[in-house]
């Protein structure tokens, strides 16, 4: 996959969700269950927006230096940041290390799904 030049809302050349669909398939091709697990994690995180008593858990999960999650908006920012990370990995899924966005290993999607291997899919 490369940059989504023509994959934007209302583009006459591609379906609106094509970019996300391609990214999802990129992850699925490396580990079939990874899109399901990523979606479950994002849904869990977004559910936390309405439960301030759980915000400190996100600080622990993401090992922030000090409490960073202090509002529902902070969780929205975290969601966007992580979502963009998955999209960037898919766009730069090269067979060699790259360093023009952030330092990434060869095949970053393959590396990103490795932690999901032992996790069972629920339901």
PyMOL commands that place a pseudoatom at each C-alpha (Angstrom):
pseudoatom trace, name=CA, resn=UNK, resi=1, chain=A, elem=C, hetatm=0, pos=[0.000, 0.000, 0.000]
pseudoatom trace, name=CA, resn=UNK, resi=2, chain=A, elem=C, hetatm=0, pos=[1.137, 3.542, -0.582]
pseudoatom trace, name=CA, resn=UNK, resi=3, chain=A, elem=C, hetatm=0, pos=[-0.215, 7.017, 0.112]
pseudoatom trace, name=CA, resn=UNK, resi=4, chain=A, elem=C, hetatm=0, pos=[-4.001, 7.302, -0.298]
pseudoatom trace, name=CA, resn=UNK, resi=5, chain=A, elem=C, hetatm=0, pos=[-3.867, 10.042, -2.930]
pseudoatom trace, name=CA, resn=UNK, resi=6, chain=A, elem=C, hetatm=0, pos=[-7.353, 9.390, -4.359]
pseudoatom trace, name=CA, resn=UNK, resi=7, chain=A, elem=C, hetatm=0, pos=[-8.952, 7.775, -1.302]
pseudoatom trace, name=CA, resn=UNK, resi=8, chain=A, elem=C, hetatm=0, pos=[-10.796, 10.617, 0.370]
pseudoatom trace, name=CA, resn=UNK, resi=9, chain=A, elem=C, hetatm=0, pos=[-14.420, 11.332, 1.204]
pseudoatom trace, name=CA, resn=UNK, resi=10, chain=A, elem=C, hetatm=0, pos=[-16.454, 12.074, -1.897]
pseudoatom trace, name=CA, resn=UNK, resi=11, chain=A, elem=C, hetatm=0, pos=[-13.671, 11.069, -4.308]
pseudoatom trace, name=CA, resn=UNK, resi=12, chain=A, elem=C, hetatm=0, pos=[-15.177, 9.994, -7.625]
pseudoatom trace, name=CA, resn=UNK, resi=13, chain=A, elem=C, hetatm=0, pos=[-12.370, 7.517, -8.248]
pseudoatom trace, name=CA, resn=UNK, resi=14, chain=A, elem=C, hetatm=0, pos=[-12.685, 5.278, -5.189]
pseudoatom trace, name=CA, resn=UNK, resi=15, chain=A, elem=C, hetatm=0, pos=[-15.269, 4.157, -2.640]
pseudoatom trace, name=CA, resn=UNK, resi=16, chain=A, elem=C, hetatm=0, pos=[-15.256, 6.307, 0.481]
pseudoatom trace, name=CA, resn=UNK, resi=17, chain=A, elem=C, hetatm=0, pos=[-14.048, 3.532, 2.791]
pseudoatom trace, name=CA, resn=UNK, resi=18, chain=A, elem=C, hetatm=0, pos=[-11.553, 1.974, 0.376]
pseudoatom trace, name=CA, resn=UNK, resi=19, chain=A, elem=C, hetatm=0, pos=[-8.465, 3.275, 2.175]
pseudoatom trace, name=CA, resn=UNK, resi=20, chain=A, elem=C, hetatm=0, pos=[-9.601, 1.854, 5.519]
pseudoatom trace, name=CA, resn=UNK, resi=21, chain=A, elem=C, hetatm=0, pos=[-10.608, -1.402, 3.842]
pseudoatom trace, name=CA, resn=UNK, resi=22, chain=A, elem=C, hetatm=0, pos=[-7.176, -1.754, 2.231]
pseudoatom trace, name=CA, resn=UNK, resi=23, chain=A, elem=C, hetatm=0, pos=[-5.454, -1.047, 5.534]
pseudoatom trace, name=CA, resn=UNK, resi=24, chain=A, elem=C, hetatm=0, pos=[-7.641, -3.615, 7.294]
pseudoatom trace, name=CA, resn=UNK, resi=25, chain=A, elem=C, hetatm=0, pos=[-6.810, -6.233, 4.676]
pseudoatom trace, name=CA, resn=UNK, resi=26, chain=A, elem=C, hetatm=0, pos=[-3.096, -5.427, 5.010]
pseudoatom trace, name=CA, resn=UNK, resi=27, chain=A, elem=C, hetatm=0, pos=[-3.273, -6.282, 8.721]
pseudoatom trace, name=CA, resn=UNK, resi=28, chain=A, elem=C, hetatm=0, pos=[-5.556, -9.288, 8.143]
pseudoatom trace, name=CA, resn=UNK, resi=29, chain=A, elem=C, hetatm=0, pos=[-3.104, -10.705, 5.587]
pseudoatom trace, name=CA, resn=UNK, resi=30, chain=A, elem=C, hetatm=0, pos=[-0.426, -10.884, 8.314]
pseudoatom trace, name=CA, resn=UNK, resi=31, chain=A, elem=C, hetatm=0, pos=[-2.636, -12.198, 11.119]
pseudoatom trace, name=CA, resn=UNK, resi=32, chain=A, elem=C, hetatm=0, pos=[-6.263, -12.975, 10.354]
pseudoatom trace, name=CA, resn=UNK, resi=33, chain=A, elem=C, hetatm=0, pos=[-7.572, -11.984, 13.784]
pseudoatom trace, name=CA, resn=UNK, resi=34, chain=A, elem=C, hetatm=0, pos=[-5.652, -8.698, 14.086]
pseudoatom trace, name=CA, resn=UNK, resi=35, chain=A, elem=C, hetatm=0, pos=[-8.390, -6.404, 12.672]
pseudoatom trace, name=CA, resn=UNK, resi=36, chain=A, elem=C, hetatm=0, pos=[-10.906, -7.895, 15.113]
pseudoatom trace, name=CA, resn=UNK, resi=37, chain=A, elem=C, hetatm=0, pos=[-8.552, -7.443, 18.063]
pseudoatom trace, name=CA, resn=UNK, resi=38, chain=A, elem=C, hetatm=0, pos=[-7.622, -3.897, 17.048]
pseudoatom trace, name=CA, resn=UNK, resi=39, chain=A, elem=C, hetatm=0, pos=[-11.302, -2.976, 16.685]
pseudoatom trace, name=CA, resn=UNK, resi=40, chain=A, elem=C, hetatm=0, pos=[-12.107, -4.531, 20.089]
pseudoatom trace, name=CA, resn=UNK, resi=41, chain=A, elem=C, hetatm=0, pos=[-9.288, -2.559, 21.710]
pseudoatom trace, name=CA, resn=UNK, resi=42, chain=A, elem=C, hetatm=0, pos=[-10.430, 0.704, 20.124]
pseudoatom trace, name=CA, resn=UNK, resi=43, chain=A, elem=C, hetatm=0, pos=[-14.048, 0.054, 21.174]
pseudoatom trace, name=CA, resn=UNK, resi=44, chain=A, elem=C, hetatm=0, pos=[-12.924, -0.668, 24.737]
pseudoatom trace, name=CA, resn=UNK, resi=45, chain=A, elem=C, hetatm=0, pos=[-10.823, 2.485, 24.807]
pseudoatom trace, name=CA, resn=UNK, resi=46, chain=A, elem=C, hetatm=0, pos=[-13.643, 4.648, 23.418]
pseudoatom trace, name=CA, resn=UNK, resi=47, chain=A, elem=C, hetatm=0, pos=[-16.057, 3.155, 25.976]
pseudoatom trace, name=CA, resn=UNK, resi=48, chain=A, elem=C, hetatm=0, pos=[-13.678, 4.422, 28.654]
pseudoatom trace, name=CA, resn=UNK, resi=49, chain=A, elem=C, hetatm=0, pos=[-14.426, 8.007, 27.604]
pseudoatom trace, name=CA, resn=UNK, resi=50, chain=A, elem=C, hetatm=0, pos=[-17.618, 7.892, 29.656]
pseudoatom trace, name=CA, resn=UNK, resi=51, chain=A, elem=C, hetatm=0, pos=[-15.952, 6.330, 32.717]
pseudoatom trace, name=CA, resn=UNK, resi=52, chain=A, elem=C, hetatm=0, pos=[-13.472, 8.757, 34.306]
pseudoatom trace, name=CA, resn=UNK, resi=53, chain=A, elem=C, hetatm=0, pos=[-12.621, 6.164, 36.969]
pseudoatom trace, name=CA, resn=UNK, resi=54, chain=A, elem=C, hetatm=0, pos=[-10.879, 4.131, 34.196]
pseudoatom trace, name=CA, resn=UNK, resi=55, chain=A, elem=C, hetatm=0, pos=[-8.722, 6.885, 32.728]
pseudoatom trace, name=CA, resn=UNK, resi=56, chain=A, elem=C, hetatm=0, pos=[-5.746, 6.077, 34.954]
pseudoatom trace, name=CA, resn=UNK, resi=57, chain=A, elem=C, hetatm=0, pos=[-5.797, 2.570, 33.448]
pseudoatom trace, name=CA, resn=UNK, resi=58, chain=A, elem=C, hetatm=0, pos=[-4.910, 4.073, 30.063]
pseudoatom trace, name=CA, resn=UNK, resi=59, chain=A, elem=C, hetatm=0, pos=[-1.973, 5.893, 31.643]
pseudoatom trace, name=CA, resn=UNK, resi=60, chain=A, elem=C, hetatm=0, pos=[-0.774, 2.500, 32.930]
pseudoatom trace, name=CA, resn=UNK, resi=61, chain=A, elem=C, hetatm=0, pos=[-1.392, 0.665, 29.656]
pseudoatom trace, name=CA, resn=UNK, resi=62, chain=A, elem=C, hetatm=0, pos=[0.502, 3.262, 27.626]
pseudoatom trace, name=CA, resn=UNK, resi=63, chain=A, elem=C, hetatm=0, pos=[3.114, 3.891, 30.330]
pseudoatom trace, name=CA, resn=UNK, resi=64, chain=A, elem=C, hetatm=0, pos=[2.744, 7.660, 30.356]
pseudoatom trace, name=CA, resn=UNK, resi=65, chain=A, elem=C, hetatm=0, pos=[5.312, 9.531, 32.441]
pseudoatom trace, name=CA, resn=UNK, resi=66, chain=A, elem=C, hetatm=0, pos=[2.594, 11.147, 34.542]
pseudoatom trace, name=CA, resn=UNK, resi=67, chain=A, elem=C, hetatm=0, pos=[-1.198, 11.186, 34.383]
pseudoatom trace, name=CA, resn=UNK, resi=68, chain=A, elem=C, hetatm=0, pos=[-2.009, 12.366, 30.861]
pseudoatom trace, name=CA, resn=UNK, resi=69, chain=A, elem=C, hetatm=0, pos=[-5.562, 11.099, 30.374]
pseudoatom trace, name=CA, resn=UNK, resi=70, chain=A, elem=C, hetatm=0, pos=[-7.661, 13.668, 32.181]
pseudoatom trace, name=CA, resn=UNK, resi=71, chain=A, elem=C, hetatm=0, pos=[-10.667, 14.069, 29.883]
pseudoatom trace, name=CA, resn=UNK, resi=72, chain=A, elem=C, hetatm=0, pos=[-12.769, 12.318, 27.274]
pseudoatom trace, name=CA, resn=UNK, resi=73, chain=A, elem=C, hetatm=0, pos=[-11.066, 14.546, 24.695]
pseudoatom trace, name=CA, resn=UNK, resi=74, chain=A, elem=C, hetatm=0, pos=[-7.671, 13.141, 25.726]
pseudoatom trace, name=CA, resn=UNK, resi=75, chain=A, elem=C, hetatm=0, pos=[-8.995, 9.664, 24.922]
pseudoatom trace, name=CA, resn=UNK, resi=76, chain=A, elem=C, hetatm=0, pos=[-10.220, 10.895, 21.544]
pseudoatom trace, name=CA, resn=UNK, resi=77, chain=A, elem=C, hetatm=0, pos=[-6.746, 12.297, 20.824]
pseudoatom trace, name=CA, resn=UNK, resi=78, chain=A, elem=C, hetatm=0, pos=[-5.176, 8.990, 21.857]
pseudoatom trace, name=CA, resn=UNK, resi=79, chain=A, elem=C, hetatm=0, pos=[-7.564, 7.117, 19.550]
pseudoatom trace, name=CA, resn=UNK, resi=80, chain=A, elem=C, hetatm=0, pos=[-6.680, 9.374, 16.613]
pseudoatom trace, name=CA, resn=UNK, resi=81, chain=A, elem=C, hetatm=0, pos=[-2.958, 9.075, 17.325]
pseudoatom trace, name=CA, resn=UNK, resi=82, chain=A, elem=C, hetatm=0, pos=[-3.078, 5.268, 17.470]
pseudoatom trace, name=CA, resn=UNK, resi=83, chain=A, elem=C, hetatm=0, pos=[-5.372, 5.011, 14.442]
pseudoatom trace, name=CA, resn=UNK, resi=84, chain=A, elem=C, hetatm=0, pos=[-2.989, 7.144, 12.409]
pseudoatom trace, name=CA, resn=UNK, resi=85, chain=A, elem=C, hetatm=0, pos=[-0.117, 4.918, 13.510]
pseudoatom trace, name=CA, resn=UNK, resi=86, chain=A, elem=C, hetatm=0, pos=[-1.837, 1.856, 12.046]
pseudoatom trace, name=CA, resn=UNK, resi=87, chain=A, elem=C, hetatm=0, pos=[-2.585, 3.745, 8.819]
pseudoatom trace, name=CA, resn=UNK, resi=88, chain=A, elem=C, hetatm=0, pos=[1.013, 4.966, 8.501]
pseudoatom trace, name=CA, resn=UNK, resi=89, chain=A, elem=C, hetatm=0, pos=[2.368, 1.471, 9.085]
pseudoatom trace, name=CA, resn=UNK, resi=90, chain=A, elem=C, hetatm=0, pos=[0.176, 0.169, 6.299]
pseudoatom trace, name=CA, resn=UNK, resi=91, chain=A, elem=C, hetatm=0, pos=[1.242, 2.952, 3.927]
pseudoatom trace, name=CA, resn=UNK, resi=92, chain=A, elem=C, hetatm=0, pos=[4.914, 2.306, 4.645]
pseudoatom trace, name=CA, resn=UNK, resi=93, chain=A, elem=C, hetatm=0, pos=[4.879, -1.480, 4.860]
pseudoatom trace, name=CA, resn=UNK, resi=94, chain=A, elem=C, hetatm=0, pos=[8.188, -1.863, 3.058]
pseudoatom trace, name=CA, resn=UNK, resi=95, chain=A, elem=C, hetatm=0, pos=[10.463, -4.915, 3.119]
pseudoatom trace, name=CA, resn=UNK, resi=96, chain=A, elem=C, hetatm=0, pos=[13.277, -2.753, 4.513]
pseudoatom trace, name=CA, resn=UNK, resi=97, chain=A, elem=C, hetatm=0, pos=[13.594, -0.392, 7.500]
pseudoatom trace, name=CA, resn=UNK, resi=98, chain=A, elem=C, hetatm=0, pos=[12.416, 3.168, 6.886]
pseudoatom trace, name=CA, resn=UNK, resi=99, chain=A, elem=C, hetatm=0, pos=[12.960, 6.389, 8.791]
pseudoatom trace, name=CA, resn=UNK, resi=100, chain=A, elem=C, hetatm=0, pos=[11.149, 9.202, 6.997]
pseudoatom trace, name=CA, resn=UNK, resi=101, chain=A, elem=C, hetatm=0, pos=[8.004, 9.333, 9.177]
pseudoatom trace, name=CA, resn=UNK, resi=102, chain=A, elem=C, hetatm=0, pos=[9.306, 7.576, 12.275]
pseudoatom trace, name=CA, resn=UNK, resi=103, chain=A, elem=C, hetatm=0, pos=[11.907, 4.839, 12.606]
pseudoatom trace, name=CA, resn=UNK, resi=104, chain=A, elem=C, hetatm=0, pos=[10.220, 1.621, 11.519]
pseudoatom trace, name=CA, resn=UNK, resi=105, chain=A, elem=C, hetatm=0, pos=[11.432, -1.915, 10.978]
pseudoatom trace, name=CA, resn=UNK, resi=106, chain=A, elem=C, hetatm=0, pos=[11.077, -3.806, 7.734]
pseudoatom trace, name=CA, resn=UNK, resi=107, chain=A, elem=C, hetatm=0, pos=[7.482, -4.988, 7.291]
pseudoatom trace, name=CA, resn=UNK, resi=108, chain=A, elem=C, hetatm=0, pos=[6.089, -2.880, 10.176]
pseudoatom trace, name=CA, resn=UNK, resi=109, chain=A, elem=C, hetatm=0, pos=[2.601, -4.405, 9.880]
pseudoatom trace, name=CA, resn=UNK, resi=110, chain=A, elem=C, hetatm=0, pos=[4.057, -7.870, 10.480]
pseudoatom trace, name=CA, resn=UNK, resi=111, chain=A, elem=C, hetatm=0, pos=[5.890, -6.551, 13.532]
pseudoatom trace, name=CA, resn=UNK, resi=112, chain=A, elem=C, hetatm=0, pos=[2.795, -4.730, 14.802]
pseudoatom trace, name=CA, resn=UNK, resi=113, chain=A, elem=C, hetatm=0, pos=[0.605, -7.842, 14.827]
pseudoatom trace, name=CA, resn=UNK, resi=114, chain=A, elem=C, hetatm=0, pos=[3.091, -10.098, 16.651]
pseudoatom trace, name=CA, resn=UNK, resi=115, chain=A, elem=C, hetatm=0, pos=[1.787, -9.125, 20.128]
pseudoatom trace, name=CA, resn=UNK, resi=116, chain=A, elem=C, hetatm=0, pos=[-1.712, -10.216, 19.013]
pseudoatom trace, name=CA, resn=UNK, resi=117, chain=A, elem=C, hetatm=0, pos=[-0.661, -13.798, 18.196]
pseudoatom trace, name=CA, resn=UNK, resi=118, chain=A, elem=C, hetatm=0, pos=[-1.335, -15.311, 21.654]
pseudoatom trace, name=CA, resn=UNK, resi=119, chain=A, elem=C, hetatm=0, pos=[-4.560, -13.321, 22.264]
pseudoatom trace, name=CA, resn=UNK, resi=120, chain=A, elem=C, hetatm=0, pos=[-7.776, -15.256, 21.702]
pseudoatom trace, name=CA, resn=UNK, resi=121, chain=A, elem=C, hetatm=0, pos=[-10.685, -13.654, 19.885]
pseudoatom trace, name=CA, resn=UNK, resi=122, chain=A, elem=C, hetatm=0, pos=[-13.700, -13.491, 22.183]
pseudoatom trace, name=CA, resn=UNK, resi=123, chain=A, elem=C, hetatm=0, pos=[-17.241, -14.071, 21.025]
for i in range(1, 123): cmd.bond("trace and resi %d" % i, "trace and resi %d" % (i + 1))
show_as sticks, trace
zoom trace
